[in-house]
Amino acid sequence: MPQILQLEAHIADLIAAGEVVERPASVVKELVENAIDAGATKVTVEIQNGGMSLIRVTDDGCGIAAEDAETAFLRHATSKIKNQYDLEAIGTLGFRGEALAAIAAVARVELLTRPPEAALGTSLSVTGGVVQGREEAGCPAGTTMVVRDLFFNTPARLKFMKKDAAEGASVFAAVQRLALSHPEVGITFLRDGKREMQTPGSGILRDAVYSVLGRDLALGLIEVDAEFDGDMHVSGFVSVPTCCRGTRGYQHFFVNGRYVKNPTMTAAVEEAYSNQKMVGKFPACVIHLGVRPNSVDVNVHPAKTEVKFGADRDVFRAVYGAVKQALEGDNTRPTVVLTDVKPPVQDSVTPNQMPVSIYRRTEPVPQELPLYDVTARTEVPAPPPVPVRHEAAPTHVEEEKPVPPQEEIRETARQAESPPTPPEPEELPPWRLVGEVLHTYIIVEQGETILLIDKHAAHERMHFDRMQAQDYTPMMQGLLSPIVLTLPAEAGAALLQNGALLERFGFELEEFGGGSVLVRGAPADLDLADVEDTLAGIAAAILETGTARPDAPRDVLLHTMACKAAIKAGQKNAPEELRRVAEAVLSGRVRYCPHGRPVAIALTKGQLERQFKRT
């Protein structure tokens, strides 16, 4: 039997470092979090060779006292936890006392620090967890941490590092998240001597979003600000449905100023966009959730990127309700920008050649709105809450789970949803139906604005909303010749397992053998040619949500039938039909088609006059 031995201290340190220090980005994250906890207002992060050869983090925080310099590099040494009760309400980013010890165990570290009240600072060098030298030094107030030759003594870890460009990109992403989590801290990022990011540290989240995510994305965001039962405050920004992206990489979630990856918050945001965004697109967001410290456990993951809530359903309702209110309250429309395009260069150019004008659709600059201070490290008076009405929860609920069961998402969403506070009535100028062009777009004049309305997209939304509002239930028609569907095994099984559910939507299915599904009945309003595609979409919706969420297949079915019933592009319509569609759009009832495409874009008088050189 093998003998049990206690590991040597330096081996135990290397193993512990593996949990905290995965790559250079992990080092940067821990050091910047320590700087923020130290009260820094400015932090500079500099890396070379992706952070493998050099990481330097400089801050203007409170510094470290001379007598505590060496203690800071011991395992489980921290100034933020005094007893077991402090673990119940953690209000700092770092608290375990493992970061400096873990970093020093696998790198060469230099510390230069001075508290503002001290005349001289302290210089300390640590290599492989062993102090190599210490002396007094003159230095500015604050702390500078220099990390060199990361993983120099753990070649097994070193060989798993990616190329410098990839590691540098990971560090940059970590710095961006930290800048978004604390807009009151000005953060500068330098890579190989080149400045790649700098935030103003104004405390205004919109400024940080603009600096980190860029102008194009920032201008397509709308503000979120709502309070839930006095215990949760949701603030930040979400993208308008037409600015959704093809990846979730633009989603940033923060809980009490800490960046987290949380499926509950992700599901809540995406559910708020239901029937407003295109399939395969994901909303961009910067969402800050403020909760009571004792209602969230941040000590469930070594990197502290995962948290556990005491009440996941309440978190879902709060985030969903806040995002839904923001989307319902946004009434901006995409605008048309006329751009002069130079003609291609030719061997001979005639004097009569003129620039060619094309249409390019962009999003308008969102209205500037005041932001709630989500960055304060201490409690601040809350602003007047945005009312969020919640219906009473059912008396029988299942056992609490980390993520709300998907079949309950829609039901939870309904409980969270409340109509936005109606805006003050505005005196809108009268509008005039001009006509249509290309048998596709309705032209409306309103004041000094021309609206182009996609008649098919708008009419499709009108049908979809009517079917949902009337709790539309299709009538089943039996098929004289049953349809045999050959679907992937998982898709076919998903349909058969939910046969009773689909029967409520007008389908009658049975197993046909060999993985095929036999369709004996279909909704009377659905064209037989669309049966196969509709069922395939329903199967995909069931598989995506992981269960038979009742409204998922229903929405797919209603989308299809609304699309088939709507007036088509290229189809001639009577003026009265066009007027009804225009009225629905101008009243604000219709803004996006069920797939998330805009139904109208605006062209202003000023844009036209600039094109004709009248201004």
Buried (B, 14 or more C-beta within 10 A) or exposed (E): EEEEEEEEEEEEBBEBBBEBBBBBBBBBBBBBBBBBBBBBBBBBBBBBBBBBBBBBBBBBBBBBBBEBBBBBBEBEBBBBBEEEEBEEEBBBBBBBBBBBBBBBBBBBBBBBBBBEEBEEBBBBBBBBBEBEEBEEEEBBBBBBBBBBBBBBBBEEBBEEBEEBEEBBBBBBEBBBBBBBBBBBBBBBBBBEEEEBBBBBBEBBBBBBBBBBBEEEBBBBBBBBBBBBEEEBBBBBBBBBBBBBBEEEEBBBBBBBBBBBEBEBBBBBBBBBBBBBBBEEBBBBBBBBBBBEEEBBBBEEBBBBBBBEBEBBBBBBBBBBBBBBBBBBBBEBBBBBBBEEEEEEEEEEEEEEEEEEEEEEEBBEEBEEEEBBBBBEBEEEEEBEEBEBEBEEEEEEEEEEEEBBBBBBBBBBBEBBBBEBEEEEEEEEEEBEBBEBEEEBBBBBBBEEBBBBBBBBBBBBBBBBBEBBEEEBEBEBBEBEEBBEBEBEEEBBBBBBEBBEBBEEBBBBBEBBEEBEBBBBBBBEBBEEEBBBEBBBBBBBBBBEBEBBBBBBBBBBBBBBBBBBBBBBEEEEBEEEBBBBBBBBBBEEEBBBBBBBBBBBBBBBBEBBEEBEEEE
